[in-house]
Amino acid sequence: MSRIVGIAGSLRAGSFNAALLRTAVELAPGGTTIEAASIKGIPLYDGDVEASQGLPPAVTELKAKIASSDGLLLVTPEYNNSMPGVLKNAIDWLSRPAADIPRVFGNRPVAVMGASPGGFGTILSQNAWLPVLRTLRTRPWFGPPMLVSGAGKVFDPSGVLTDADVRKRLQDFIAGFAAFIAAHGK
């Protein structure tokens, strides 16, 4: 049984990326579970706060979830042609102290996907994550890209993925990542 921790990189209640993650949870193949985790409650990174107070509870809880998982799924919006600041901030906290990087991220299978109202999906955001994932020494999965463009047309107002083609691509993406973990996991 593989356990994947999924993180949506948006705090917005009606986030397309949170909806995409919820759908991925539903579509996980047999023998795989996806646990949707949250970055809510993670403050802006401040080295002085870290030095005087340690890591915030939201960070230590999320670190423990990731460290005990078989894989990490980042569901990233694209803001101004790059990664969202709130998700990058969470990853920055999760990499503290630096001595914890091998335990939390080292050699961990990671997949990146995303949804955007724009026409290019989240290709620039996904590409912007590659140097970060390399620095953290993760093991990225480079299956077929899961880029959802025109997200306002494929999700209904309650966040249900209604487009059959996108749903099938997502199901194949999650199955491919699960197979990667099974074959090359931690």
Buried (B, 14 or more C-beta within 10 A) or exposed (E): EBBBBBBBBBBEEEBBBBBBBBBBBBBBBEEBBBBBBBBEEBEEBEEEBBEEEEBBEBBEBBBEBBBEBBBBBBBBBBBEEBBBEBBBBBBBBBBBEEEBBEEBBBEBBBBBBBBBEBEEBBBBBBBBBEEBBEEBEBBBBEBEBBBBBBBEEBBEEEBEBEBEEBBEBBBBBBBBBBBBBBEEBE
